[in-house]
Amino acid sequence: MKKQIHMFFIVALIPILILSACGQGKLAESKLERIANPNVPASDSTQLVGGNTAFAFDLYQGVRGSTGNLVYSPYSISLALAMTYGGARGQTADQMAEVMHFTLPSEQFHPAFNLLSLNLSRRPDQVEDLAPADRFQLTIANSLWGQDGWSFLPEFLDLLSANYGAGLRLVDFKDHPDSARKQINHWVADQTKNRIKDIIPPGMPDPSTRLVLANAIYFKALWEEEFDPDVTRDGPFYPLNGEMVRVPIMSQGHEKTFSYAAGEGWQAIALPYKGGLTDMVIIVPDAGIFELFESSLTADRYAGIVSALEPQQVILSMPKFKFESSLGLKDTLIQMGMSDAFDPTQADFSGMDGKHLLYVGDVLHKAFIAVDEKGTEAAAATVVLMMEASAPQSIILEINRPFLYVIRDIPTGTILFMGRVLDPREK
């Protein structure tokens, strides 16, 4: 039997747990507030970050085949799918945990993610001896947008409120889907300083949408050692095809101390941002082996490179760059082993609403990065499109044309009579 297909969404962003006007949608509040100081063992935090890092490099291997530049936020994707995972059950949850490297038990996993997000959000305030204008910016936001009148399990809303600060905003997808889309897109753009726009394209959501979960992340920081824009010059850059092009090249102009390492077929450098709590690690494979090196890059190899970094005197030059990437992750995640979540006949997200009708239609990700003489600006958002496969509908059969018939004995299959009707009027 055919099933009707209805679209849902899941995105990422921070909620305000009050009833709100001004086009922001009223809220269905959980009675639980976000746990501000979760009691999480250090070993749980280490295990969570290790799993997220492993997923980051697994995913890189899955998406690196796309052409051109690439930027994505593994943390945003992990966070959006962590919220989704909160409503997954059975084999669907098992597959998600395997692919995402969610290795902690549920009762430890969500508090650990809460603590990590809170620590990251508080990081800019931990920078000492810097004027507020020089401190880096890092914001992480989560929210849910649900159809007014749809029933979501209180325990699911409690889980997301307590551990992700995500309150459920009630909107009218059924009668005003484009208005809901604009509200969500506006919220995402606002959380990312207008760097991520139109995360949900026109035509989505449609009137059958019931839920949108969202994550957005924004980062902006100044280099500890800024590049002098007066010495930026067009210089050579050699893409994979070997044909030289000229691009704006930034230069430090003279030796400076950076964390640097070199190994067989690669060099690496860490460029710190002001405050010393964040940096950019750049890995440069030797000429002619980029694709070979890239194909062998794993979380373990990355860890080895980072551990090899040590202070060295380096004369550094590098290109300025600015671009964005849009990724549809459905096929990649299926290939990685998360197949049930995308299968309407197998998915089990009954932890969201107590039903077995929801499955993931797609996971969309959009990210932006700009690197110049002053520092780095980056933003990303992740949208998980949830679909509803409704209960089978009644079939209408109108026998209004010629037909055949068989009269049979069911136990033996013996055909007792058979024939056809071409015109019921004939006698």
C-alpha positions, -999 to 999 in steps of 0.1 A, spaced: 0 0 0 11 35 -7 20 58 22 15 95 22 47 113 28 49 144 50 80 165 56 95 175 89 128 193 97 155 195 123 179 226 123 200 240 152 199 273 173 193 288 211 158 291 225 143 316 249 119 298 272 91 324 273 59 329 253 70 352 226 53 375 201 69 396 173 67 367 148 89 344 169 62 318 176 47 310 210 65 284 231 54 251 246 76 252 276 91 222 293 89 225 330 126 218 332 151 246 327 185 239 312 209 224 337 236 251 340 262 230 358 258 193 349 278 169 370 298 151 343 330 130 350 360 142 331 363 108 315 328 112 299 338 146 284 369 131 270 350 102 255 324 125 240 350 148 223 369 118 211 338 104 195 329 137 179 365 140 165 363 105 150 330 113 133 345 146 120 372 126 101 349 98 91 326 124 76 355 141 58 362 109 40 326 107 30 323 142 16 358 149 3 348 136 -32 328 167 -38 345 192 -61 361 225 -50 366 240 -16 350 226 15 340 239 49 317 223 74 311 222 111 314 187 125 303 200 159 271 216 144 262 183 127 270 162 157 249 185 179 219 185 156 220 147 153 225 144 190 191 161 195 176 138 169 192 108 186 173 118 218 141 106 201 156 75 184 149 40 196 159 5 189 181 -3 159 177 32 146 194 45 178 220 18 176 230 27 140 231 64 148 253 58 178 277 36 157 280 62 129 282 92 151 305 76 176 280 83 204 296 58 228 282 70 262 250 56 276 221 79 271 219 90 307 255 101 304 256 112 268 232 141 269 246 157 301 281 154 286 269 172 254 253 199 276 285 205 295 306 207 264 282 232 248 281 253 279 319 253 282 323 263 246 298 291 250 316 304 281 350 302 265 352 339 253 346 351 289 376 330 301 401 350 281 420 373 304 439 406 298 420 414 266 396 442 258 361 429 250 366 440 214 396 418 210 380 387 225 369 360 201 332 353 196 316 319 198 279 313 200 260 280 198 222 280 195 196 253 195 158 254 189 128 234 180 99 245 159 67 223 161 33 223 146 8 239 170 -15 211 182 8 182 174 16 160 204 52 156 214 63 135 243 70 156 275 101 135 282 115 143 248 109 181 253 123 178 288 155 161 275 161 188 249 153 216 273 175 203 302 205 194 281 204 216 250 184 246 261 160 240 232 125 252 238 97 242 214 83 272 194 48 265 181 42 276 146 15 270 120 31 249 93 -3 236 81 -19 269 71 11 293 69 42 272 60 61 300 43 56 323 73 71 295 95 100 291 70 108 328 72 107 328 110 132 299 112 154 314 85 154 347 102 164 331 135 192 312 118 205 343 101 203 363 133 223 336 152 250 335 125 253 373 120 236 369 86 263 346 73 239 316 69 208 327 50 179 307 36 189 274 53 153 263 44 146 270 7 113 281 -7 88 254 -9 98 240 24 84 234 49 51 223 34 17 221 52 25 185 64 56 196 83 54 189 120 88 195 135 121 215 129 151 211 152 179 235 145 216 241 154 237 272 144 273 281 154 291 314 149 329 320 154 350 351 149 385 357 162 415 378 157 450 363 150 474 365 179 499 377 152 480 396 126 492 398 91 501 433 78 477 441 49 503 464 34 525 434 25 497 413 10 505 407 -26 492 386 -55 513 355 -56 514 320 -71 491 292 -60 490 257 -76 456 239 -76 455 201 -81 456 205 -119 491 220 -115 483 252 -134 495 282 -115 471 309 -106 477 342 -88 458 350 -56 462 374 -27 490 361 -4 493 373 32 528 373 48 542 378 82 572 393 66 598 379 90 604 350 114 578 345 142 573 317 167 545 293 158 538 257 168 551 237 138 557 201 128 568 182 97 566 145 88 568 122 59 549 140 31 535 169 52 540 201 72 517 216 98 514 248 117 490 261 144 480 297 142 467 310 175 439 335 180 440 362 206 435 349 241 452 316 234 421 294 238 416 287 201 437 282 170 437 271 134 458 240 125 468 240 89 482 208 73 500 211 40 508 178 21 538 178 -1 533 187 -38 517 160 -59 504 138 -30 474 158 -17 448 133 -27 468 103 -14 474 121 19 438 132 21 425 97 16 446 85 46 436 113 70 420 98 101 413 111 136 444 91 148 466 105 122 454 140 130 461 135 167 496 124 158 502 156 138 489 178 165 510 161 192 541 167 171 536 205 170 562 224 189 575 260 189 596 269 159 607 300 141 587 302 109 584 327 80 548 323 71 528 332 40 494 320 31 464 329 9 434 348 19 401 329 13 364 333 17 337 308 6 308 287 17 297 251 13 263 234 11 261 197 18 233 172 16 244 144 39 217 118 34 236 95 10 269 99 29 253 90 63 235 60 47 269 48 33 284 52 67 258 29 82 229 50 93 204 35 69 174 28 92 170 65 101 163 73 65 140 43 58 103 50 64 96 13 70 125 9 95 131 42 113 121 44 150 119 79 163 90 70 187 109 88 215 98 121 199 60 117 199 53 81 209 45 70 173 65 51 147 58 75 118 89 97 116 120 92 96 149 114 84 144 127 49 178 144 46 205 162 66 214 196 51 244 216 62 256 250 52 288 267 63 308 299 57 344 308 63 365 339 57 402 342 65 421 375 61 449 395 77 430 402 109 416 367 116 388 343 109 350 344 107 330 312 104 294 301 107 273 270 101 239 256 105 226 220 102 190 211 92 177 175 96 145 171 75 122 148 93 93 132 74 61 115 85 49 84 68 13 83 77 -9 52 83 -20 35 51 -50 52 35 -82 35 23 -80 23 -13 -109 33 -36 -116 9 -65 -142 18 -90 -150 -12 -113 -162 9 -142 -145 -8 -172 -143 -44 -186 -129 -69 -161 -122 -106 -157 -135 -129 -129 -127 -162 -114 -148 -183 -90 -126 -207 -71 -124 -233 -44 -100 -217 -19 -87 -250 -2 -78 -266 -35 -75 -237 -58 -99 -253 -82 -114 -228 -106 -151 -234 -107 -160 -206 -130 -142 -179 -148 -150 -153 -175 -151 -117 -183 -175 -88 -183 -173 -64 -212 -207 -48 -210 -229 -54 -179 -260 -45 -199 -258 -77 -220 -281 -106 -211 
